[in-house]
Amino acid sequence: MKSIKILVFSATLVSISFASFGAKLVTITATGTTLDDLVTQLAAKASAAGASSYKIIEAGGNNKMHGTAVLYK
C-alpha cells in the first residue's frame, strides 16, 4: 500500500512538473543549405518570436540541413 501511495504521488508530481514546464517550452524548425545558413535561419526565427535565447537541439542533413531549437523567453 505504501508503494502505491509513493507511485501515485510521484506520478502527480511529474505531471505537475511537465505541465508547468510545457507551457513555456517553444520549439522552432528551419532549413538551410549549410550549417551556418541553418544557424542564421534559427536565430532569425528566435528573434522574431521574441526569445531571449535559444538552444539548437538537433541539426543534420546531407544536401539540405534541417534543425530544431528550443526558445527561452
C-alpha positions in Angstrom: 0.0 0.0 0.0 2.8 2.4 0.8 4.5 1.8 -2.6 1.2 2.6 -4.4 0.9 5.9 -2.5 4.5 6.7 -3.4 3.9 5.8 -7.1 0.7 7.9 -7.2 2.5 10.8 -5.5 5.4 10.6 -7.9 3.2 10.5 -11.0 1.3 13.5 -9.8 4.5 15.4 -9.1 5.9 14.6 -12.6 2.6 15.6 -14.2 2.6 19.0 -12.5 6.3 19.5 -13.4 5.7 18.7 -17.1 2.6 20.8 -17.2 4.3 23.9 -15.8 7.4 23.4 -17.9 5.5 22.5 -21.1 3.6 25.8 -21.0 6.9 27.7 -21.5 8.5 25.3 -24.0 8.5 26.6 -27.6 10.4 24.9 -30.4 11.2 26.2 -33.9 12.5 24.5 -37.0 14.4 25.7 -40.0 16.2 24.6 -43.1 19.3 25.8 -44.8 21.9 24.9 -47.4 24.8 25.0 -44.9 25.2 24.7 -41.2 25.9 28.5 -41.0 22.8 29.2 -43.0 20.7 26.9 -40.7 22.0 28.7 -37.6 21.2 32.1 -39.2 17.7 30.9 -40.0 17.1 29.6 -36.5 18.5 32.8 -34.9 16.2 35.0 -37.1 13.1 32.9 -36.2 14.1 33.0 -32.5 14.5 36.8 -32.6 11.1 37.2 -34.4 9.4 35.1 -31.7 10.8 37.4 -29.0 13.1 34.8 -27.4 15.9 36.0 -25.1 17.9 33.0 -26.1 17.7 29.7 -27.9 19.4 26.3 -27.9 19.8 24.2 -31.0 18.8 20.6 -30.1 19.1 18.9 -33.5 20.8 19.6 -36.8 21.5 17.3 -39.6 21.1 16.5 -43.3 23.1 15.7 -46.4 22.4 18.2 -49.2 20.0 20.3 -47.2 20.4 21.0 -43.5 17.4 20.9 -41.1 17.4 21.8 -37.4 15.3 22.3 -34.3 15.8 24.8 -31.5 14.2 25.4 -28.1 13.3 29.0 -27.3 13.7 30.6 -23.9 11.8 33.8 -23.1 
